[in-house]
Amino acid sequence: MTNSNEKWLEAYHDPVASLYTFTQCLTLSDIQADGDWKLIVADLGTGSYDMKLKVYKNTTLMSEHTIIDLPTGVVTFYMDTLEPRTPAIAVASGPFIYVYKNLRPYFKFTLPPLDIHPMEEDLWNQARDDQVNIYSMREILEGLRQDGCSLTVRSLRLLQLEPTMVENFVNLHKNSPLKKQTVITCLGTMKKSVADEDAISCLVLGTESKSVYILDPEAFTVLATMDLPSIPVFLSVNGLFDVDYRIVVSCRNGCIYTLKRGSKDVQRHMIELNSQPVGMERINKNIYVGCMDESLHCFTSKGKKLWTVKLPASITTIEVIDYKPRSFCAVLVALSNKEVHIYKEKFLVDIIKMEDVVTGLRFGRFGREDGTLVMTTKRGGLYVKILKRTAKFEERDFCAGPPAAQNVKLNVPRKTKLFVDQTQRERENGIMMHRTFQRDLAVMRLKVLREYVKVLDNSLNPISSDPAEPLKLTAHVQGIGPTFKFTIKLQNTSLSQSSSNLLIAFDYDERLYEFRKRLIQVPVLVPGLTYDFETFIDCLNDKGVSDTVKVYVLKQNQSVPIITGVVSMPVSESMVVV
């Protein structure tokens, strides 16, 4: 691994640490109140099992706890005022938040259940009492789903089963109470009443049910609930719950919303993105958003776009550098080309080159060092770098300024008499010239449209315009003569509809050419596949003359061809006089 500069110290690297995690599942905290900050990782394991909460002290695995479901976020927060000031760890997993205190399980919070559709609940009650036909019940549930109703996991699973398995499934689950549960998509913290670093904090979480909850850190009750137009995926919290706060939420519909204390209208504070967000961070009053279209955007808190930077590869994750000893704030952007770019405002100030694609970033205090960058990679590696105290980030280190030619004064020629006369003519006859141009443009458009209609009526295009027979025709000629190989490629461009009862015919000058197959019968065309049909042509002329050959794709019992291809035949080699 090579660095582009000498601003970082290589503290530790383990390319086979077997960590499958992301930025939201990494955090740094002094969980034992001894001044030695630990790395807390919510490991996704294989994605199906072996999910664990891991705590690293320096580079040693200090503690490990099993997690039942996939983790979606991990944070540390202070939930009481007891001494010593040890924070608790909150892990979001499925519909639960698991709270660990002193590295021991302390509390499990469950999201409040959602309301069940009355008709769905009535159907399962009837199924429990054997008062409804199971297959009729399935049809009604399918109708509810198609109407946009939100169903429970049990009903959705029922709709996925084969008809032969429905009865056993209903008999197995009909006596269990019907519940509708959502899952947590993102997790954050908010100071409750004081802005101190070790002050009591509330948990802020977004759910798949398009809601944001704020939880009390002591009783773990819901203090506030806010609804969103879409599912939240990234959170940025600022302020105090008891005073005033703002929550910037990036949602799955490609929009960013701002939630304020006491405000119900989120549409008024909305930012629309050109692509889906893959990361969002906030520095002071500016919002930095990385999108799937390989771009990094910066907005004000009121939604005004400040700038956009185009990146050389797609973004995997972003993180904020807040190095207080040097008052340095910047944005880390991990890319799929194995690089990590550092942007101070819109200027690229550093590039870190890695051996693998970085999927998780966390900057902060680790151990007893303030400026530590922790990175996890796609193959499960763990890398730790320390920012040098002598490192300097210049705003234009890697940003090329305007080209030198931009400051060179152009040698503009003097205006000639012809130019002056032409300008005077345009001023005097501007209305007439514009009308003449518009008339000629309208005449040209009319001619183009007439020719286009003629092509459609006679099927003279190689792509079918008939929605019932979506076909594409390509023809090639091979050989130097007097015998040529004629290849026709036919493709059904439909997604699900097959084509049948088709014929391929040829129109040519019989005095010049002779086809060995004048009519080709086409089998059933499966959607998406390309079929090749071949025949041979013999050139009968010895004068070095060539002509065009028309290829028709015909449908039985139809007089007009579906598509037509015109092929220009080459001159036969044997007819060329040397």
C-alpha positions in Angstrom: 0.0 0.0 0.0 1.3 3.4 -1.0 0.4 6.9 0.2 0.3 9.9 -2.0 2.0 12.0 0.7 3.5 11.8 4.1 0.5 13.1 6.1 -0.5 9.8 7.7 1.4 7.3 9.8 0.8 3.6 9.3 -0.3 2.4 12.8 -1.9 -1.0 12.1 -3.1 -3.1 9.2 -4.7 -6.5 9.2 -6.0 -7.5 5.7 -7.6 -10.7 7.1 -9.4 -9.3 10.1 -12.7 -10.8 8.8 -14.7 -7.7 9.5 -17.8 -7.3 7.4 -19.2 -3.9 8.4 -20.0 -0.4 7.2 -19.5 3.2 8.5 -22.8 3.2 10.4 -21.7 0.1 12.4 -18.4 1.6 13.5 -17.8 4.0 16.5 -15.1 5.1 18.8 -15.7 5.7 22.5 -14.2 5.7 26.0 -16.6 3.0 27.3 -14.5 2.3 30.5 -13.8 6.0 31.4 -10.1 5.3 31.6 -9.0 7.7 28.8 -8.3 4.7 26.5 -10.8 4.9 23.7 -12.0 1.7 22.2 -13.2 0.7 18.7 -16.7 -0.7 18.6 -17.7 -2.8 15.6 -21.1 -4.3 14.8 -20.0 -7.1 12.5 -22.5 -8.4 9.9 -20.8 -11.8 9.8 -21.8 -13.7 6.7 -25.0 -11.7 6.3 -27.2 -14.6 7.5 -25.5 -15.7 10.7 -22.4 -15.1 12.9 -23.4 -11.4 13.6 -21.4 -10.1 16.5 -20.6 -6.9 18.5 -16.8 -6.6 18.8 -14.8 -4.2 20.9 -11.1 -3.6 20.2 -8.7 -2.2 22.6 -5.9 -0.8 20.5 -5.4 -3.7 18.0 -6.6 -6.5 20.4 -10.1 -8.0 20.4 -11.2 -7.2 23.9 -14.9 -8.3 23.9 -17.3 -10.1 21.6 -21.1 -10.5 21.9 -23.5 -12.4 19.6 -26.2 -10.4 17.8 -29.4 -12.2 16.7 -30.2 -10.2 13.6 -28.3 -8.0 11.1 -27.1 -4.8 12.8 -27.9 -1.5 11.0 -26.2 0.9 13.3 -24.2 1.3 16.5 -23.7 4.4 18.8 -22.5 5.2 22.3 -24.4 7.5 24.6 -24.6 8.6 28.2 -27.8 7.4 29.9 -27.2 8.5 33.5 -25.1 10.8 35.7 -23.4 8.1 37.7 -19.7 8.2 38.4 -17.5 7.1 36.7 -18.9 8.5 33.4 -19.2 5.3 31.3 -21.3 5.5 28.2 -23.6 2.7 27.1 -23.5 1.0 23.7 -26.7 0.9 21.6 -26.9 -1.6 18.7 -29.8 -1.4 16.2 -30.8 -4.8 14.9 -34.1 -5.6 13.3 -37.0 -4.1 15.3 -34.8 -4.0 18.5 -32.2 -1.8 20.1 -29.8 -3.7 22.3 -28.2 -1.6 25.0 -24.9 -2.7 26.6 -23.6 -1.2 29.8 -20.0 -2.0 31.0 -19.9 -4.5 28.1 -22.8 -6.5 29.5 -26.4 -6.7 28.1 -28.5 -4.1 29.9 -31.8 -3.5 28.1 -33.6 -4.4 24.9 -36.0 -1.9 23.4 -38.6 -3.0 21.0 -40.2 -0.7 18.4 -43.9 -0.1 19.0 -46.1 -2.3 16.8 -47.8 -0.9 13.7 -51.5 -0.9 13.0 -52.8 -3.9 11.1 -55.2 -3.5 8.2 -58.7 -4.4 9.6 -59.6 -6.7 6.7 -56.3 -8.6 7.1 -56.8 -9.0 10.8 -60.4 -10.2 10.2 -59.3 -12.8 7.7 -56.8 -14.3 10.1 -59.4 -14.4 12.8 -61.8 -16.2 10.5 -59.0 -18.6 9.6 -58.4 -19.3 13.2 -62.1 -20.2 13.6 -62.1 -22.2 10.3 -64.7 -19.8 8.9 -63.0 -18.9 5.6 -61.7 -20.7 2.6 -57.9 -20.6 2.6 -57.6 -19.9 -1.2 -60.3 -17.2 -1.1 -58.3 -15.7 1.8 -55.2 -15.7 -0.3 -56.9 -14.0 -3.2 -58.3 -11.2 -0.9 -54.8 -10.6 0.6 -53.3 -10.4 -2.9 -56.0 -7.8 -3.7 -55.1 -5.8 -0.7 -51.4 -5.9 -1.6 -52.1 -4.8 -5.2 -54.2 -1.9 -3.8 -51.1 -0.6 -1.9 -52.0 -1.8 1.6 -49.2 -2.6 3.9 -49.5 -6.2 5.1 -47.8 -8.1 7.9 -44.8 -10.4 7.3 -47.0 -13.4 7.8 -49.4 -12.4 5.0 -46.6 -11.5 2.6 -45.0 -14.9 3.3 -48.4 -16.6 2.6 -48.6 -14.9 -0.8 -45.1 -16.2 -1.8 -45.9 -19.9 -1.1 -46.9 -22.4 -3.7 -50.7 -23.3 -3.6 -49.9 -26.8 -2.2 -48.1 -25.3 0.8 -50.7 -22.7 1.7 -52.9 -24.9 3.9 -50.1 -26.2 6.1 -48.8 -22.7 6.5 -52.2 -21.3 7.6 -52.8 -24.2 10.0 -49.3 -23.7 11.6 -49.7 -19.9 12.2 -53.4 -19.2 12.5 -53.5 -19.6 16.3 -50.5 -17.2 16.9 -51.4 -13.5 17.5 -51.0 -11.4 14.4 -48.3 -8.7 14.8 -46.9 -6.1 12.4 -43.4 -5.0 13.2 -41.0 -2.6 11.4 -37.2 -2.5 11.4 -34.6 0.2 12.2 -32.8 1.6 9.2 -30.5 4.3 10.8 -29.4 5.3 14.3 -28.1 8.5 15.9 -27.9 10.4 19.2 -29.1 13.8 20.4 -28.1 15.7 23.6 -31.1 16.0 25.9 -30.7 19.2 27.8 -27.0 20.1 28.0 -24.4 20.3 25.2 -21.5 18.8 27.3 -19.5 16.0 25.8 -20.6 13.6 28.6 -24.2 14.9 28.9 -27.2 12.6 28.8 -28.2 11.8 25.2 -31.4 10.6 23.5 -31.5 8.0 20.8 -32.8 9.0 17.4 -33.7 6.2 15.0 -35.3 5.9 11.6 -37.5 3.0 10.6 -38.8 1.2 7.5 -42.3 2.5 8.3 -41.2 6.0 7.3 -41.0 7.3 10.8 -38.3 8.9 13.1 -38.5 8.1 16.8 -36.7 10.0 19.7 -36.2 7.8 22.7 -35.7 8.7 26.4 -32.3 7.4 27.5 -33.5 6.5 31.0 -37.0 5.0 30.7 -36.6 4.1 27.0 -40.0 5.5 26.1 -40.8 7.3 22.9 -40.5 11.1 23.5 -41.4 12.2 19.9 -42.5 10.6 16.7 -42.2 12.2 13.2 -43.4 10.9 9.9 -41.6 11.2 6.6 -42.7 10.8 3.0 -40.1 8.0 2.4 -37.9 5.6 4.3 -34.9 7.3 6.1 -31.4 5.9 5.5 -29.1 8.5 6.9 -29.4 10.8 10.0 -27.6 13.9 11.1 -28.7 15.4 14.4 -28.0 18.9 15.8 -29.2 20.7 18.9 -30.8 19.8 22.2 -34.1 18.0 22.7 -35.3 20.2 25.5 -34.3 23.4 23.8 -34.3 23.2 20.0 -33.0 20.7 17.5 -32.8 19.9 13.8 -32.7 16.4 12.3 -31.5 16.2 8.7 -32.8 13.0 7.1 -31.7 11.5 3.8 -34.4 9.2 2.4 -34.6 6.3 -0.1 -36.6 8.4 -2.6 -33.6 10.6 -3.3 -34.7 13.6 -1.1 -33.3 15.2 2.1 -35.7 16.5 4.7 -35.2 18.7 7.8 -37.2 18.0 10.9 -37.5 20.7 13.5 -38.8 20.8 17.0 -42.6 21.3 17.0 -42.8 21.4 13.1 -44.9 18.9 11.2 -44.3 20.2 7.7 -41.2 18.5 6.2 -42.0 19.3 2.5 -41.0 22.9 3.0 -37.5 22.0 3.9 -36.7 19.5 1.2 -33.6 18.9 -1.1 -34.1 16.9 -4.2 -31.1 14.9 -5.4 -30.3 13.8 -9.0 -29.4 10.3 -7.7 -29.8 8.0 -4.7 -27.7 9.0 -1.7 -24.9 6.7 -0.5 -23.7 8.9 2.4 -24.6 12.1 4.2 -22.6 14.2 6.7 -23.0 17.7 8.2 -20.3 20.2 9.0 -21.6 23.4 10.7 -24.4 24.6 8.5 -23.4 22.7 5.3 -24.8 19.3 4.3 -22.5 17.0 2.3 -24.1 14.3 0.3 -22.5 11.5 -1.8 -24.7 10.1 -4.6 -24.7 7.0 -6.8 -23.9 9.1 -9.9 -20.3 9.5 -8.7 -20.8 13.1 -7.4 -20.4 14.9 -4.1 -22.8 17.7 -3.4 -22.8 20.5 -0.8 -26.0 22.2 0.4 -26.8 24.8 2.9 -29.2 24.0 5.8 -32.0 25.8 3.9 -31.5 23.6 0.8 -29.5 25.9 -1.5 -26.8 24.0 -3.5 -23.3 25.5 -3.0 -21.2 23.2 -5.3 -20.9 19.8 -6.9 -17.7 17.8 -7.4 -17.5 14.9 -10.0 -15.6 12.0 -8.7 -13.5 9.5 -10.7 -15.3 6.4 -9.3 -18.5 5.5 -7.5 -18.7 6.3 -3.7 -18.8 3.6 -1.1 -19.1 5.7 2.0 -18.3 9.1 3.5 -17.1 10.4 6.9 -16.2 13.7 8.6 -12.7 14.7 9.8 -13.0 17.0 12.8 -9.5 17.5 14.1 -9.9 20.0 16.8 -6.1 20.5 17.7 -5.6 22.0 14.2 -9.2 23.3 13.7 -9.4 21.2 10.6 -12.7 20.0 9.2 -13.0 18.0 6.0 -15.0 15.2 4.3 -13.5 11.7 3.7 -14.9 10.1 0.6 -14.1 6.4 -0.1 -14.3 5.3 -3.7 -14.6 2.0 -5.5 -11.2 2.5 -7.2 -9.5 1.8 -3.8 -8.9 5.4 -3.0 -10.0 7.7 -0.2 -10.3 11.4 -1.1 -10.3 14.2 1.4 -12.2 17.3 0.5 -12.0 20.6 2.4 -15.0 22.4 1.1 -14.8 21.7 -2.6 -11.0 21.4 -2.8 -9.3 18.0 -3.0 -6.5 18.2 -0.4 -5.4 14.6 0.0 -5.7 11.1 -1.6 -5.1 7.9 0.4 -4.5 4.8 -1.8 -5.5 1.5 -0.4 -5.0 -2.2 -1.3 -8.8 -2.8 -1.3 -12.1 -1.0 -1.5 -12.9 0.8 1.7 -16.5 0.2 3.0 -16.2 1.6 6.5 -14.6 4.8 7.8 -14.4 6.4 11.3 -12.2 9.3 12.4 -11.7 10.3 16.0 -9.8 9.3 19.1 -8.6 5.7 19.3 -6.5 4.6 22.3 -4.8 7.9 23.4 -4.3 9.4 20.0 -6.7 12.1 18.8 -6.3 12.0 15.0 -6.9 8.4 14.2 -8.6 7.1 11.0 -10.1 3.6 11.2 -10.9 1.8 7.9 -12.5 -1.5 7.1 -12.4 -3.0 3.6 -14.5 -5.1 1.3 -12.4 -8.2 1.9 -12.7 -7.8 5.7 -9.5 -6.0 6.4 -8.9 -3.5 9.3 -6.6 -0.5 8.8 -5.6 2.2 11.3 -3.8 5.4 10.3 -2.7 8.3 12.5 -2.7 11.9 11.3 0.7 13.5 11.7 0.8 16.6 13.9 2.9 18.3 11.3 0.5 17.5 8.4 -0.7 20.5 6.4 -3.6 20.4 4.0 -3.5 23.1 1.4 -6.8 23.8 -0.3 -5.4 23.6 -3.8 -2.9 20.7 -3.4 -4.6 18.5 -6.0 -6.9 20.9 -7.7 -5.7 22.2 -11.0 -6.6 25.9 -11.5 -7.8 27.5 -14.7 -5.6 26.8 -17.7 -2.9 29.4 -18.5 -4.4 30.1 -21.9 -7.5 31.5 -20.1 -5.5 34.6 -19.2 -4.0 35.2 -22.7 -5.7 38.0 -24.5 -7.2 36.9 -27.8 -6.1 38.6 -31.0 -9.6 39.5 -32.2 -9.5 40.8 -35.9 -10.9 44.2 -36.7 -14.4 44.5 -38.1 -14.4 44.5 -41.9 -16.8 46.5 -44.1 -18.5 43.3 -45.1 -19.2 42.4 -41.5 -20.6 45.9 -40.8 -22.8 45.7 -43.9 -24.1 42.2 -42.9 -24.8 43.4 -39.3 -26.8 46.4 -40.7 -28.7 44.1 -43.0 -29.7 41.8 -40.1 -30.9 44.7 -38.1 -33.1 46.1 -40.9 -34.5 42.8 -42.1 -34.5 40.8 -38.8 -38.2 40.1 -38.8 -38.3 38.9 -42.4 -35.2 36.7 -42.0 -36.7 35.1 -38.9 -40.0 34.4 -40.6 -38.2 32.9 -43.6 -36.1 30.7 -41.4 -39.2 29.5 -39.4 -41.1 28.8 -42.7 -38.2 26.7 -44.1 -37.8 24.9 -40.8 -41.5 24.0 -40.8 -41.3 22.8 -44.4 -38.3 20.6 -43.6 -40.1 19.1 -40.5 -43.2 18.4 -42.6 -41.1 16.6 -45.3 -39.3 14.6 -42.6 -42.6 13.6 -41.0 -44.1 12.6 -44.3 -41.1 10.4 -45.1 -41.3 8.9 -41.6 -45.0 8.1 -42.1 -44.2 6.5 -45.5 -41.6 4.4 -43.9 -44.0 3.2 -41.2 -46.7 2.5 -43.6 -44.5 0.4 -45.9 -42.5 -1.1 -43.0 -39.2 0.1 -44.5 -37.4 0.2 -41.2 -35.3 -2.6 -39.7 -37.0 -2.3 -36.3 -40.7 -3.1 -36.0 -43.1 -0.4 -34.9 -45.9 -2.9 -34.3 -46.2 -3.5 -30.5 -47.7 -7.0 -31.2 -44.6 -8.1 -33.1 -41.5 -6.3 -31.6 -38.8 -7.5 -33.9 -35.3 -6.3 -35.0 -33.7 -7.2 -38.3 -30.0 -7.2 -39.2 -28.6 -8.5 -42.5 -24.9 -9.1 -43.6 -23.3 -10.2 -46.8 -20.0 -12.2 -46.8 -17.8 -13.3 -49.7 -16.0 -11.9 -52.8 -18.2 -13.5 -55.4 -19.6 -14.8 -57.6 -21.3 -16.7 -54.7 -22.1 -14.7 -51.5 -23.2 -15.8 -48.1 -26.3 -13.9 -46.9 -26.9 -13.9 -43.1 -30.1 -12.6 -41.5 -30.2 -12.0 -37.7 -33.7 -11.7 -36.2 -34.4 -10.8 -32.6 -37.6 -10.6 -30.6 -37.2 -7.5 -28.5 -40.2 -8.2 -26.3 -39.8 -8.9 -22.6 -42.4 -11.7 -22.4 -44.2 -12.2 -25.7 -43.0 -14.8 -28.2 -43.4 -14.4 -32.0 -44.6 -17.2 -34.4 -45.9 -17.9 -37.9 -43.2 -15.7 -39.5 -41.5 -15.9 -43.0 -38.5 -14.3 -44.5 -38.7 -13.4 -48.2 -36.4 -11.6 -50.6 -37.0 -9.0 -53.4 -34.2 -8.8 -55.9 -33.5 -8.4 -59.7 -33.6 -12.0 -61.1 -31.4 -10.9 -64.0 -28.5 -10.2 -61.6 -28.9 -12.6 -58.7 -30.3 -16.0 -57.9 -31.2 -17.1 -54.3 -30.8 -20.7 -53.3 -33.5 -20.2 -50.7 -36.1 -17.7 -51.7 -38.3 -18.3 -48.7 -37.2 -19.1 -45.1 -39.7 -20.3 -42.6 -39.0 -18.8 -39.1 -39.6 -20.9 -36.0 -41.0 -19.5 -32.7 -38.9 -16.5 -31.6 -38.2 -16.6 -27.8 -37.8 -13.1 -26.3 -34.3 -11.7 -26.0 -32.5 -14.3 -28.2 -31.0 -13.6 -31.6 -31.6 -16.2 -34.4 -29.4 -16.5 -37.5 -30.8 -17.6 -40.9 -28.4 -18.2 -43.8 -28.7 -18.6 -47.5 -26.4 -18.3 -50.6 -26.6 -15.9 -53.5 -25.2 -16.5 -57.0 -24.3 -13.4 -59.1 -25.4 -14.0 -62.8 -24.0 -10.8 -64.3 -20.6 -10.5 -65.8 -20.6 -6.7 -66.4 -19.5 -5.7 -62.8 -23.0 -4.4 -61.9 -24.4 -4.6 -58.4 -27.9 -3.8 -57.0 -29.8 -3.8 -53.7 -31.7 -6.7 -52.1 -34.7 -6.2 -49.9 -35.4 -8.6 -47.0 -39.0 -8.8 -45.8 -40.2 -10.4 -42.6 -43.8 -11.4 -43.2 -46.6 -12.6 -41.0 -49.0 -15.2 -42.3 -52.4 -13.8 -43.4 -50.9 -10.2 -43.5 -50.3 -8.3 -46.8 -47.9 -5.7 -45.3 -44.4 -6.8 -44.2 -43.7 -6.4 -40.5 -40.2 -5.0 -41.1 -38.0 -4.5 -44.2 -34.2 -4.4 -44.6 -32.4 -3.0 -47.6 -28.9 -4.5 -48.3 -26.5 -3.1 -50.9 -24.8 -6.0 -52.7 -21.0 -5.7 -53.4 -19.5 -6.1 -56.8 -18.5 -9.7 -57.6 -14.7 -10.1 -57.5 -14.7 -12.3 -60.6 -16.3 -9.5 -62.6 -13.6 -6.9 -61.8 -11.3 -6.2 -64.7 -7.6 -6.1 -63.6 
